[in-house]
Amino acid sequence: MAEVKFPTEVVDLPSKGLLYPEGSPLSTGKIEIKYMTAREEDILTSANLIKQGMVVEKLLESLIVDKSIKVDDLLIGDKNSILIASRILAYGKEYEVEIGGRKIEVDLTTLKDIELDESIVTNGVNEFEFELPATKRKLTFKLLTSGDEKAIEEEVKGYQKIDGIGYELTTRLKHQIISVDGDTKRASINSFVDNEFLSRDSVAFRTYIAEITPDVDMTSTYTDAEGNEKEFTVPMTVTFLWPTIDL
């Protein structure tokens, strides 16, 4: 039987592929995805996948042409970029959202990538350094992948079952930090986050991470009733992947 050929598009990754290991297909900074078909609509409407929170992962697994690429390995910003490109290819660039009681139509093709600053990167190495402004402790950290986010979510759910507190912030920090003053032992990192990480240092650290993380800039503008241009963050509502559902 002849191989079925689907129309495809190549998506540029915000990370430019610089943080993926040499030899990884993601290190090219591009990824090929196919257009959605009825098969992907089955994924989007699967009650079981929706309940498990696995819809996006299974959708991207189906759309990515190179099956050696694992969704878990994607940096979060790259995953977001692929998801937005997939949505545009499937349903068009127009995306209607509600802001302040008004329906606003966003052109998804106008959203720009926040690209990775190559000057702070060692090619093929997802590792960065930051000196905390208050205590002068030196942290080495990584940018999170889809797999990291999945592990964090599971841990947070576990904590919530125990005492109702998810500890999402500290759990995320523990997954992101690779070393503290050169100490890579997991017990040392966990102890630092729980007992020594001052709030002012934590805020500065998280601000720096946000500044260097490659992603899609979800900022857009609209004109209000008085004719003033206002900026807002484009929300990914239920209609992002299911545009036939009324807001």
N, C-alpha and C positions, 0 to 999 in steps of 0.2 A: 504494500500500500504506500502510495506517495506521501511524503511528509506534508502536513498541512502548514501553509505559510500564512501568518497573520501580519497585518501592517504593524510596524513598530516605529518608535521614536527614540532618539538618544537624549538623555537628560544629563546636563552638567551638574556635578555635585558641588555644593557650597564649600566643602572641605578641599576641593581640587584633588582629592585622593591622596593628599600628602601624609595623612596619619595612618594609612593602612600599610601593612607589611609589604615589602617588595615581593612581587610575584602574585599578589592578590589581584584579581580582576578589578577590584575597586580602586587600586592604586593609579589607574588611568585617569581618575577624576570624572569618568563618565559611566553611565549605566543604560542599557537598552531595555525598554519596556514595551510590551504590546498593548494594543488598544483593548479596552474591556469588551467582553462578549456576554452572551446570555449565561455562560458558565460562571463568570464573575458576579453576575446578578444573583445567581444561586447562593454564592458565598455571602453577599451583602444581606440577603434575606433569610439566612440560616438562623433560626431561633436559638439553636444550640451554640453556635459561634458567638452570637450576640450576648447570650447569657454568660459565656466564659470570657468575654472581652477579647476574643481572638479574631474578630472580623478583619481589622486592618492588617494584622500579620499574615493571615491566610490570603487576603486579597493581594498583598504585595508579593507573596510567594508565587502566586499564580501569574502575576503580570511581569515579573522579572524574567527576562529571556534566558540568561545564564544561570542554570540551576545549581551551579557550584557556589553561587553567592547566597549566603544565609542572612535572613532579615536581622537576626540577633547581632550580626557583626556590623551593621550599619550604625554610624554615628547618628544621634537623634536629629540633628539638623539636615543631614543627607536624607534620612527617612522622610522627614517632613517635605522636603523638596520633591521627592519621588511621588509622594502621596498627592501633592498639589498638581503635579504634571499629569498624573493618572486621572485625576478628576477633570482637568481641562480636556484631555483627550476623549473622555467618556461622555461628558455632558456639556462641554463648552466652557468658555471663559467667564460667563456671567454667573455671579453668585449673589443671591439676595439675602440680606441679613436685616435684623431689626435693631436700630440704634435710637434710644430715647423715644421709643414709640413710633418711629418712622422707618419705613422700609427703604433700605439703601442697596443699590446694585453695585457690587464690586467687580471690577475687571481683574480676574486673577492673574492675567498675564502682565499686569503692571507691578506685581509684587517682585521686589528685587532680592537677590541673594545677599546675605551678609557673609562675605568670603573670608577665608582664613588668611591671617597675616603671615606670609611666608617667612618673614624675618625672625619669627619666634619659633620656627619649626625645624626639627631635625627630621628630614624625609624618612617616612616609614616608621616613625616613632611617635606614639600617642602619649607624650610626656611633657609636662611644663613645670616651671618653678615659680614660686611666689614667696616673698618675704613678708611676714605679717607686720603691719605698721606699728602696732603697740608693743608686742613682746619680742619682735625681731626673730621669731622662730621661722625656720625655712621649710616650706612644704614643697613636695613634688606631687603632682596630681595628673590625672588623665581626664579627657572628655568622655562622657558616658555614651555607651552604645544602647541599642534597643534591648539587647540581652541584659545589660546592667539595669536598665529601667524595670525590666520584668522581675529580676531578682529583688530589687528594692521594693517593688509593689508587694511581692509575696511576703517579705520580711515585715513590712508595715502591717499587713493584714494579720500576721501572726501576733504581733505586739498588741494590736487592737483587741484581739480575742482574749489576751491575758489580762490586761488592765484598762482597756478602753483608750489608751494613748498610743498613737501610731509611731511616734518618734521618727517622723518622716525626714525632718531636717538632719538629725544626727545620723540616721541610717544612710542617707544620701552622701553625707560628708565622708563617712567611713568607707563607702564604696569608691569614692572619687579620689581620696588621698592615697598616694603610693608610699610616701615616706615622710617622717617628721625629723628634721635635723639629721637626715641620712639614715634614720632607723626605719627599716622596712617591715619590722615584725608587726603582724596584725594586732597582737595584744597591745603593743605600744601605741599604735595608731588609734585603736578604740578607746584606750584610757585617756589619750590626749583630747579626743573629741568630747568625751563625756565629762572630763574634769578640769581641763586646762584651756580650752578654746574660748577665749574671751569674746563676748558678743561683738565688740567693735572690730575685732580681727575677723570674726566670722562674716560680718557684713562686708568688709573690704575684700575678703577672699571671694565671696560669692559675686560681688560686683565685678571683680576682675574676670572671673569665669564667664559671666554674661557678656563682657566686652569682647572676649577673644573667640567665643564659640561660633563656628560657622553654622548658619541657619538660613531660614527665609524670613525677611523682614515683613511681618504681618501688619505693618502700619499703613493706613490708607486715610483718605480725607473725603469729606462731603460738605456740601453747602447747606447751612441751616435756613430756617424760614426767614431770617433777617438778612440773608445773603452773606453771612460770615463763613469762611472756610474753617472747618474743624477737623482735628486729627483724631483717629480712633484705631484701636487694635481689632483687626478682623477676627471675629470668633469662628471657631469651627463648630457650628451647630449640627443638629441631626440632618439638616438638609445638605450638608457638604457632600456626603456620600449617597444620600437619599433625597435628591432634589425634587422629587414629585410629592414629598410630604409637605403640607402647608405649615407655615410658621404659626 
